[in-house]
């Protein structure tokens, strides 16, 4: 049986805080209702333990993990089931595209990695492999 689409019901976004229909976006780009316009999702973690960075794109809000890659909003909220933690945004919030490492563990890994210089000569048998 074919159920036809109805106008306005193809993509209905819900507020992650209360579950009502989202009508606006907060400063992070997450669709929320008017009551939660000044609230932000804080410190969502991936399954691997890394923090998720919120982004907004052509198809709506999503999150990016440094190790696992992009993840949609619904999946990120399912992983962090303990309710949606809130943080009230101030007048001038810091942007999420900061170049500093978010997790101190990732900074330690970068310090441990030291590039090794290799000299390749033309008479080396591994040169042609």
Phi, psi and omega per residue, in radians:
X1 nan 2.268 -3.111
X2 -1.652 2.167 3.087
X3 -1.820 2.052 -3.097
X4 -1.246 2.656 3.072
X5 -1.284 2.579 3.073
X6 -1.966 2.615 -3.103
X7 -1.072 2.232 3.072
X8 1.529 -0.039 -3.126
X9 -1.913 0.034 -3.098
X10 -1.290 -0.625 3.120
X11 -2.416 1.784 3.115
X12 -1.973 2.008 -3.136
X13 -1.655 2.437 -3.113
X14 -1.921 2.627 3.094
X15 -1.236 2.249 -3.125
X16 -1.233 -0.251 -3.111
X17 -1.531 -0.779 -3.039
X18 -2.094 -0.280 3.120
X19 1.555 -0.002 3.085
X20 -1.343 2.957 -3.140
X21 -1.189 2.290 -3.128
X22 -1.389 2.331 -3.132
X23 -2.120 -0.168 -3.132
X24 -2.555 3.032 3.106
X25 -2.056 2.539 3.025
X26 -1.439 -3.075 -3.051
X27 -1.236 -0.236 3.081
X28 -1.509 -0.156 -3.140
X29 1.621 0.145 3.132
X30 -1.540 2.272 3.124
X31 -1.218 2.194 -3.102
X32 -2.402 2.937 3.042
X33 -1.431 3.044 -3.068
X34 -1.143 -0.578 -3.137
X35 -1.114 -0.575 -3.048
X36 -1.845 0.450 -3.114
X37 -1.131 -0.549 -3.119
X38 -1.676 0.151 3.120
X39 -1.773 2.708 3.137
X40 -2.381 2.609 3.013
X41 -1.291 2.378 -3.102
X42 -2.199 2.461 2.981
X43 0.876 0.966 3.014
X44 -1.447 2.414 -3.108
X45 -2.005 2.653 3.094
X46 -1.502 3.030 3.077
X47 -1.133 -0.501 -3.134
X48 -1.391 -0.172 3.113
X49 1.812 -0.171 3.124
X50 -1.370 2.737 3.085
X51 -1.384 2.561 3.117
X52 -1.666 2.372 3.115
X53 -1.777 2.182 3.136
X54 -1.309 2.430 3.092
X55 -2.401 2.824 3.028
X56 -2.275 2.419 -3.075
X57 -2.395 -2.826 -3.076
X58 -1.076 -0.640 -3.081
X59 -1.796 0.299 3.077
X60 1.965 -2.898 -3.081
X61 -1.371 2.540 3.057
X62 -2.659 3.024 -3.134
X63 -2.158 2.696 3.135
X64 -2.193 2.214 3.027
X65 -1.728 2.471 -3.102
X66 -1.177 -0.505 -3.115
X67 -1.766 -0.643 -3.050
X68 -1.621 -0.447 -3.139
X69 1.786 -2.819 -3.072
X70 -1.271 2.643 -3.118
X71 -2.593 2.428 -3.091
X72 -1.319 2.909 -3.045
X73 -1.097 -0.739 -3.106
X74 -1.097 -0.761 -3.120
X75 -1.172 -0.689 3.124
X76 -1.131 -0.660 3.118
X77 -1.281 -0.527 3.078
X78 -1.183 -0.674 3.141
X79 -1.144 -0.697 -3.132
X80 -1.734 1.193 -2.999
X81 -1.214 -0.304 -3.016
X82 -1.107 0.534 -3.059
X83 1.491 2.902 3.137
X84 -1.558 1.872 3.105
X85 -1.158 2.429 -3.069
X86 -2.013 2.700 3.030
X87 -2.542 2.203 -3.139
X88 -1.293 2.251 3.140
X89 -1.305 2.511 3.079
X90 -1.530 -3.105 -3.120
X91 -1.112 -0.732 -3.123
X92 -2.122 1.485 3.130
X93 -1.297 2.700 3.084
X94 -1.307 2.458 3.109
X95 -1.213 2.715 -3.107
X96 -1.477 -0.127 -3.109
X97 -1.628 0.841 3.128
X98 -1.447 2.445 -3.082
X99 -1.423 -0.131 3.111
X100 -1.248 2.623 3.068
X101 -1.199 2.382 -3.104
X102 -1.339 -0.704 -3.071
X103 -1.821 2.305 -3.142
X104 -1.121 -0.429 3.136
X105 -1.142 -0.631 3.136
X106 -1.192 -0.541 3.091
X107 -1.195 -0.653 3.116
X108 -1.151 -0.666 3.133
X109 -1.147 -0.653 3.129
X110 -1.181 -0.601 3.128
X111 -1.220 -0.600 -3.108
X112 -1.249 -0.534 -3.100
X113 -1.380 2.044 3.096
X114 -2.111 2.102 -3.130
X115 -1.149 2.481 -3.103
X116 -1.890 2.301 -3.117
X117 -1.526 2.291 -3.133
X118 -2.127 2.285 3.102
X119 -1.742 2.173 -3.128
X120 -1.941 2.215 3.098
X121 -1.914 2.790 -3.084
X122 -1.263 -0.395 3.113
X123 -1.589 0.160 3.111
X124 -1.376 2.288 -3.121
X125 -1.174 -0.442 3.132
X126 -1.400 -0.172 3.134
X127 -1.134 -0.621 -3.082
X128 -1.669 -0.016 -3.096
X129 -1.406 nan nan
